[in-house]
Amino acid sequence: MDWLTLFEMQEQLDKRIQSEHQLTGNQFDERLLALLVELGELANETRCFKFWSNKGPSAQVTILEEYVDGVHFLLSLGLALEYKKSHFTEGDFYLTATDAFLDVYNKTNVFAISRTEQSYDVLIGAYLALGATLGFTQDMIFKAYISKNEANHVRQDNGY
């Protein structure tokens, strides 16, 4: 995956939003909360935790779009702390999606407290492993990110 391209695209979107919404600072806490919300929305689309329901998960394309929303905020958090890398190592594969979600939540909390580059790398690796657990390749993620980034610019054009 071409991480530098993703960081570049996210940086352009973040700068646009910051300028058009007259924001100051790096909105780290807001970005962190947005990541946690997106992670919850993603889990909800997979329905992996809904042991009480017979309804299946949403379509894979919907789940991928929710997953990529998380990628946007992960990149944005990295940019806020000036962590911009060309490579991340995917974490260990999870046995279940529930295990993956719980671990990503835990790693997000560790990153929220420490804000270190090492904890960021571990979080990205866990998120990539979550994606693999959900059946996504890095190529699928990359292409979906580009599409969603373009959609986010259109949203800004329309006063989102």
Secondary structure, DSSP 4 states (H G I P E B T S, - for coil): --HHHHHHHHHHHHHHHHHHTT--S--HHHHHHHHHHHHHHHHHHHTTT-TT----PPPHHHHHHHHHHHHHHHHHHHHHTT---S-----PPPSSHHHHHHHHHHHHHHHHHH--HHHHHHHHHHHHHHHHHTT--HHHHHHHHHHHHHHHHHHHHTT-
